[in-house]
């Protein structure tokens, strides 16, 4: 699998492209060398044959047929290895002189050249060899064949062709190996950047991408990214300080205002004034709740200290949350179904996990009509621990499922319902801290109302302790009083 991922990298594909260009260049170079070498040797053989033909023609003009026969016999006698091939015949192919007995079979070119094999068919008694010859007709109806043994030349061509094939194979293999090594080196440096980036995204904002000190392209990229991270951290620290200042400057006055309104509510006798004061207290509670929820989300997303997390039994945690909300479901005559697989363990912050679970269950109950159905499931799927809450409520349109994680975003159907649109934002932040993934699906696809099923997939505990980002020290998680909203409500508000 790792090798396949290596082959899919852009660096390897670029190296592969370079290999193709390089191999093509080598092939063209070797082909040119072969063409020039083989062509030169063939031309040299043809020139030798042409020279012999010219000499024999001169002998024929000076000494006639008998002189031609004599000179052919002399040349055959001087060449015991039969490197030169001669055959002089009459018009009906009767041999007059030469070192082969019969006319060879083969395709003759327009210029009179023929390639054939020296074997028994031409009266050759030696080992089978290749020959090339020139044929022309002599005055008086005679036929003359003059050629050369080219078996050594053909063997040399084969050796060159084999060398070229091996050279191409070795070139391709070395180019492929070099491309793989280059790609692996590049991929390693990119993976260092990716791994560091992932850890930074998981909350380790103090980390920086390491450099090698070579000042190459990757070092320059790492330096630019590190400077960008420094700037982001600086801005985030500024936002955090602003949030802390707002918490210090506004939360206390809001609390005092709320207490004064409550005192007014207790002190007035007029029913209308009491009603107005009660509404003001409720509005103040809503403001404080929204403000606290915003601070919790901001701290979850931006601060994130690193601490050793505890192993938590997810099924026991969900059981506690269900006991807390069963009475609320009974008040609305809702069917509260539980399917909790035993022994599902995860590593995380119990308070934050309880708040996430409580938010989702509370929202499901709140946005499911009377006599509706609430389903709570805990199960293990592969290496994941899955917590799932389903309802038969108003649901979320498919086109808005990707947007409801945004703060204050609310689905149109839930705008008239109380809430501030922060529920799923908080759930998403807690899930991200625990390396989880949230999946939203319709409980009853194709029906109206479709309902909503929220599935949170988190890594199951495997016995190996790890460190996960947490902010439990900063964020108390009051399950009963937390400002929670159904995912449908978080789509606007």
NORGIWO-V568955 format. One record per run of one state. SS is the DSSP state (alpha for helix, beta for strand, coil for the rest). FROM is the first residue (numbers start at 1). TO is the last residue. Records with the same first field share a line. If there is no record, write none. Layout:
# NORGIWO-V568955
SS: FROM-TO  FROM-TO
This chain:
# NORGIWO-V568955
coil: 1-1  8-9  79-83  90-94  99-107  109-112  119-119  123-128  139-141  150-150  202-216  268-270  303-304  309-309  332-334  341-344  349-349  367-372  382-383  392-397  401-408  410-411  415-422  434-436  442-451  461-466  471-488  493-493
alpha: 2-7  10-78  120-122  151-201  217-267  271-302  314-331  350-366  398-400  412-414  423-433  489-491
beta: 84-89  95-98  108-108  113-118  129-138  142-149  305-308  310-313  335-340  345-348  373-381  384-391  409-409  437-441  452-460  467-470  492-492
